[in-house]
């Protein structure tokens, strides 16, 4: 299962992104999800991974620190049972 959400970060020097990963199908927390921060490539018009550390807690909450302002996509992959 792959879901993406577009995000714009405003006029701050460095920001923190926090959230919770839930299933778009069942509404349940997605434990063990893989979260990537992606940004449009100026040359090719494709999304590239941003080298940041994503901290995912057991309850499905996540946190990404030290992100500079700009347009990003959060890409989440996970295997959902049931």
C-alpha positions in Angstrom: 0.0 0.0 0.0 1.4 3.4 -0.9 0.0 6.8 0.0 1.4 10.3 -0.4 0.4 13.6 1.0 1.7 17.0 -0.4 3.0 19.4 2.2 4.2 23.1 1.9 6.4 24.4 4.7 6.3 28.2 5.1 8.8 30.9 6.2 10.8 29.3 8.9 14.5 28.5 8.8 14.1 24.9 10.1 10.9 23.1 10.9 9.8 19.8 12.4 7.1 17.6 10.8 5.0 15.5 13.2 2.1 13.2 12.5 0.5 9.8 12.9 0.3 7.1 10.2 -3.1 5.6 9.8 -4.5 3.3 7.2 -6.6 4.9 4.5 -8.5 1.6 4.2 -9.2 0.6 7.8 -8.4 3.7 9.8 -6.1 1.7 12.1 -2.6 2.8 13.1 0.1 1.7 10.7 2.9 0.3 12.9 6.1 -0.4 11.1 5.4 2.0 8.3 8.2 3.3 6.1 8.1 7.1 5.8 10.1 9.1 3.2 10.3 12.8 2.7 10.4 13.6 -1.0 11.0 16.8 -3.0 10.5 17.7 -6.6 13.7 17.5 -8.7 14.3 20.8 -10.6 15.8 19.0 -13.6 13.6 16.0 -14.2 10.2 16.8 -12.7 10.3 13.7 -10.5 10.3 13.3 -6.8 13.6 12.5 -5.1 14.2 11.3 -1.5 15.4 14.0 0.9 18.2 12.7 3.2 16.5 13.1 6.6 16.0 10.9 9.7 12.5 9.9 10.3 11.7 8.7 13.8 8.6 6.4 13.9 7.3 5.4 17.3 5.5 2.2 18.1 2.1 4.0 18.4 2.3 5.1 14.8 3.4 8.7 15.5 6.4 10.0 13.5 8.7 13.0 13.6 11.1 14.5 11.1 13.5 17.1 12.4 15.6 19.8 10.8 13.6 20.3 7.6 14.1 23.4 5.5 11.0 25.2 4.1 9.7 24.2 0.7 7.4 21.8 -1.1 7.5 18.2 0.0 5.7 14.9 -0.3 5.4 12.4 2.5 5.5 8.9 1.0 4.4 6.1 3.2 4.6 2.4 2.5 3.4 -0.4 4.7 1.9 -3.9 4.6 -1.5 -3.9 6.2 -3.0 -7.1 7.6 -6.7 -7.7 7.4 
